């Protein structure tokens, strides 16, 4: 399914998400994919909490940012970008903007022609194709859950044992207020 590309103004962050500079996106794709920004270093307690559960990591703006950087090293950053774009879509109330954002998400992460295509099973992909006839803020819910589960089961355990996370833990123990 080929859809026209149009600019979409950035929307507010999803409900319950702290403003952390994660809005924005790749050039030419306004409002679709968050991009990292300079943030204060997370507290040692916050860094340790990320090991308690994947949900705690994903609820933390700093945790999402660090995890996204880790995913980039594994060539799977598109999973986090897709998840964040879906969160942004779910917070949108304007149907015209929902239509535009849904089409951008489809083109960027679901289309088999996209270099940032996420790995979805055929059942979920078929469901999205049907829902794209009349997109809603929840068009990608099943796909978002599938990608969240993939990151939780696959990437999260590797993240916790990665040099990136271990260095944050060590840094937090030796210097609590220095920047990362």
C-alpha positions in Angstrom: 0.0 0.0 0.0 1.6 3.2 -1.1 0.5 6.4 0.6 1.4 10.0 -0.1 3.9 11.7 2.2 2.8 14.9 3.9 4.4 16.9 6.8 2.8 16.5 10.2 3.2 19.0 13.0 4.7 17.6 16.1 2.2 16.7 18.8 2.4 16.8 22.6 4.1 13.9 24.4 1.9 11.0 25.4 -0.1 11.2 28.6 2.1 10.1 31.5 5.4 10.8 29.7 7.7 13.4 31.1 9.1 16.0 28.7 12.6 14.8 28.0 13.6 16.1 24.7 12.6 12.9 22.9 10.4 14.6 20.4 11.5 15.3 16.9 12.8 12.8 14.4 14.9 12.1 11.4 15.1 14.9 8.8 11.9 15.3 6.8 9.8 13.1 9.1 8.5 15.7 11.6 6.5 14.3 14.5 7.0 10.6 13.7 10.1 9.5 15.4 11.7 10.8 18.6 15.4 11.7 18.6 17.8 11.7 21.5 18.7 15.0 23.2 21.1 16.1 25.9 19.6 15.1 29.3 20.9 15.2 32.9 22.5 11.9 34.0 20.1 9.5 35.6 20.5 9.0 39.4 22.2 5.8 40.6 18.8 4.7 42.0 17.1 5.2 38.7 19.8 3.2 36.8 19.5 0.3 39.3 15.7 0.4 39.0 16.0 -0.4 35.3 17.3 -3.9 36.2 14.1 -4.5 38.3 11.8 -4.6 35.3 11.6 -3.7 31.6 8.6 -1.6 32.4 10.6 0.6 34.8 13.2 1.0 32.0 10.6 2.0 29.5 8.8 4.4 31.8 12.0 6.3 32.4 12.9 8.9 29.7 16.6 8.5 30.6 16.2 4.7 30.5 14.6 4.8 27.1 17.3 7.0 25.8 20.1 4.7 27.1 18.3 1.6 25.9 17.8 3.2 22.5 21.6 3.9 22.2 22.2 0.2 23.1 19.7 -0.9 20.4 21.5 1.2 17.9 24.7 -0.8 18.6 22.6 -4.0 17.9 21.2 -2.5 14.7 17.6 -2.7 16.1 17.0 0.9 17.1 13.9 0.9 14.8 12.1 -1.1 17.4 12.4 1.7 20.0 11.6 4.3 17.3 8.5 2.4 16.3 7.3 2.0 19.9 7.8 5.7 20.6 6.0 6.7 17.4 3.1 4.5 18.5 3.0 6.2 21.9 2.9 9.6 20.3 0.1 8.4 17.9 -2.0 7.2 20.9 -1.8 10.6 22.5 -3.1 12.4 19.4 -6.8 13.5 19.4 -7.0 15.3 16.0 -8.2 12.7 13.5 -6.5 14.5 10.6 -3.1 14.3 12.4 -3.8 10.7 13.4 -4.3 9.8 9.7 -1.1 11.5 8.7 1.0 10.0 11.6 -0.4 6.5 11.0 0.6 6.7 7.4 4.1 7.9 8.3 4.4 5.1 10.9 3.2 2.6 8.3 5.7 3.9 5.7 8.6 4.1 8.1 8.2 0.8 10.1 5.6 -1.5 8.6 6.0 -1.3 4.9 8.2 -4.0 3.4 9.9 -1.3 1.4 11.2 0.5 4.5 14.8 0.1 5.5 13.5 0.6 9.1 10.9 -2.2 8.9 10.2 -3.9 12.2 9.7 -7.6 12.5 6.0 -8.4 12.7 4.2 -11.6 12.2 1.8 -12.0 9.3 -1.4 -11.9 11.5 -0.4 -8.5 13.0 0.7 -7.2 9.6 -2.6 -8.2 8.0 -4.5 -6.5 10.8 -2.6 -3.3 10.3 -3.3 -3.4 6.6 -7.0 -3.6 7.3 -7.0 -0.9 9.9 -5.1 1.5 7.6 -8.3 1.9 5.6 -9.6 4.0 8.5 -6.6 4.7 10.8 -7.1 5.4 14.5 -4.8 6.2 17.4 -4.8 2.5 18.2 -4.1 1.1 14.7 -0.7 -0.2 15.7 -1.5 -1.5 19.2 -1.0 -5.2 18.4 2.2 -4.4 16.6 3.5 -2.2 19.4 2.8 -4.9 21.9 4.7 -7.4 19.7 7.7 -5.1 19.4 7.6 -4.3 23.1 7.6 -8.0 23.9 10.4 -8.6 21.4 12.6 -5.9 23.1 11.7 -7.2 26.5 12.6 -10.9 25.8 15.4 -10.4 23.4 17.3 -7.1 23.8 16.6 -6.2 27.5 18.5 -9.2 28.9 21.5 -8.3 26.7 21.2 -4.7 27.7 21.4 -5.6 31.4 24.7 -7.5 30.9 26.1 -5.0 28.4 29.2 -2.8 29.1 26.9 0.2 28.5 24.6 -0.6 31.5 27.5 -1.9 33.7 29.4 1.3 33.1 26.3 3.3 34.2 26.0 1.3 37.3 29.7 1.8 38.1 29.5 5.5 37.3 26.5 5.9 39.6 28.3 4.2 42.5 31.4 6.4 42.2 30.0 9.7 41.1 26.4 10.5 41.5 26.1 14.0 40.1 28.5 14.0 37.1 27.2 14.1 33.6 27.2 10.9 31.5 
